[in-house]
Amino acid sequence: MSEVSEVSAEQWRVWRSFYAMRRQLDRALENQLQTDSAISSADYEILLAIFESTEKRLRSRDLAERIGWEKSRISHQVSRMTARGLLNRTECEDDLRGTWVEITAEGRRATLGAMRGHTRAIREFFFDVLDERELAALLSVSDKVLAAVAPAPCDPA
């Protein structure tokens, strides 16, 4: 592993540019969701995960795993969204410790209402400014970084 002093000035420039791009893109997408749909990116992430699930409901632990959040963060966010009528919580019939998180009709409307504008914003801010070569390079870079930060589990065999 490299020491901080081994990071060149050019590498720091690349890192700072990437970091600023990521933060500003997140902020632009958050603003778009708030303006167009009156939901947050956290709301949208949860709504979309449940909306795309086969049964339109997920166990809390599966939702946390699917979107990569801690269980406590899921619990707090789901509580806020339940109070706003976007989600319901129901007990799991076969596991008394488990809870289903279900999307409501209002949650479905919010998800569908957000999808078009969010997709448009992703296209405008991301896909439209990159050419095919840049997209392919970005995919390769993303896969490499993801493999480094979340390596595949060891094969015990």
C-alpha positions in Angstrom: 0.0 0.0 0.0 1.3 3.4 -0.9 2.1 6.1 1.6 0.5 9.5 1.3 3.8 11.0 0.3 3.9 8.6 -2.6 0.9 10.1 -4.2 2.0 12.5 -7.0 0.7 15.9 -7.5 -1.0 14.7 -10.7 -2.6 11.8 -8.9 -4.0 14.3 -6.3 -5.3 16.4 -9.1 -7.1 13.4 -10.6 -8.5 12.4 -7.2 -9.8 15.9 -6.3 -11.4 16.2 -9.8 -13.1 12.9 -9.4 -14.2 13.6 -5.9 -15.6 17.0 -6.9 -17.4 15.5 -9.9 -19.0 12.8 -7.8 -20.2 15.2 -5.1 -21.5 17.7 -7.6 -23.3 15.0 -9.7 -24.9 13.7 -6.5 -26.0 17.2 -5.5 -27.4 17.9 -9.0 -29.4 14.6 -9.0 -30.6 15.3 -5.4 -31.8 18.7 -6.5 -33.5 17.3 -9.5 -35.4 14.7 -7.4 -36.4 17.3 -4.8 -37.5 19.9 -7.4 -39.4 17.5 -9.7 -40.7 14.9 -7.3 -40.4 16.2 -3.7 -38.5 13.2 -2.6 -34.9 12.8 -1.6 -32.3 10.5 -3.2 -32.5 8.3 -0.1 -36.3 8.0 -0.6 -35.8 7.3 -4.3 -33.1 4.6 -3.6 -35.4 2.7 -1.2 -38.5 3.2 -3.4 -36.8 2.0 -6.5 -35.3 -1.1 -4.8 -38.8 -2.1 -3.6 -40.5 -1.1 -6.8 -38.2 -3.3 -8.8 -38.6 -6.3 -6.5 -40.8 -9.1 -7.7 -43.3 -8.8 -4.9 -43.1 -5.0 -4.4 -41.8 -5.7 -0.9 -38.5 -6.6 0.7 -37.4 -7.8 4.1 -35.6 -5.0 5.9 -32.3 -6.9 5.9 -32.6 -7.6 2.1 -33.3 -4.0 1.5 -30.2 -3.0 3.5 -28.1 -5.5 1.6 -29.5 -4.5 -1.8 -28.7 -0.8 -1.4 -25.6 -1.2 0.8 -26.9 0.7 3.9 -26.6 -0.2 7.6 -29.7 -1.7 9.1 -30.2 1.3 11.4 -30.1 3.8 8.6 -32.7 1.7 6.7 -34.9 1.6 9.8 -34.8 5.4 10.3 -35.4 6.2 6.7 -38.2 3.7 6.4 -39.8 5.1 9.5 -39.8 8.6 8.0 -41.2 7.3 4.7 -43.9 5.3 6.4 -45.0 8.5 8.2 -45.3 10.2 4.8 -47.4 7.3 3.4 -44.8 6.0 0.9 -44.1 2.7 2.6 -45.8 0.2 5.0 -44.1 -2.1 7.4 -45.6 -5.5 8.1 -44.5 -8.4 10.3 -43.0 -11.4 8.5 -45.4 -14.3 8.9 -42.6 -17.0 9.1 -40.0 -15.1 11.1 -41.2 -13.0 14.0 -37.9 -11.0 14.0 -38.3 -10.1 10.4 -40.2 -7.2 8.9 -41.5 -6.6 5.4 -41.1 -3.1 3.9 -43.8 -2.6 1.2 -44.4 0.2 -1.2 -47.8 1.9 -1.0 -49.9 3.3 -3.8 -48.5 6.7 -2.9 -45.0 5.3 -3.0 -45.6 3.8 -6.5 -46.9 7.2 -7.7 -43.8 8.9 -6.3 -41.5 6.4 -7.8 -43.1 6.6 -11.3 -43.2 10.4 -11.0 -39.5 10.5 -10.2 -38.2 8.0 -12.8 -38.6 10.1 -15.9 -37.0 13.2 -14.6 -34.2 11.3 -12.8 -33.4 9.3 -15.9 -33.4 12.6 -18.0 -31.0 14.2 -15.5 -28.7 11.2 -15.5 -28.6 11.3 -19.3 -28.0 15.1 -19.4 -25.4 15.3 -16.7 -23.6 12.0 -17.4 -24.2 10.0 -20.6 -24.6 13.0 -22.9 -21.2 14.4 -21.9 -19.2 11.2 -22.5 -18.5 9.4 -25.7 -18.5 5.6 -26.1 -14.7 5.3 -25.5 -15.0 7.3 -22.3 -18.0 5.2 -21.1 -16.1 2.0 -21.8 -13.0 3.3 -19.9 -15.3 4.5 -17.0 -16.9 1.0 -16.8 -13.5 -0.6 -16.7 -12.2 1.8 -14.0 -15.4 1.4 -11.9 -15.2 -2.4 -12.1 -11.5 -2.3 -11.0 -12.1 0.1 -8.1 -15.2 -1.9 -6.9 -13.2 -5.1 -6.9 -10.5 -3.4 -4.8 -12.9 -2.0 -2.2 -15.2 -5.0 -2.1 -13.3 -8.1 -3.2 -15.2 -11.3 -3.9 -15.4 -13.7 -1.0 -12.6 -16.2 -0.7 -13.2 -19.6 -2.1 -12.5 -22.0 0.7 -12.0 -24.9 -1.7 
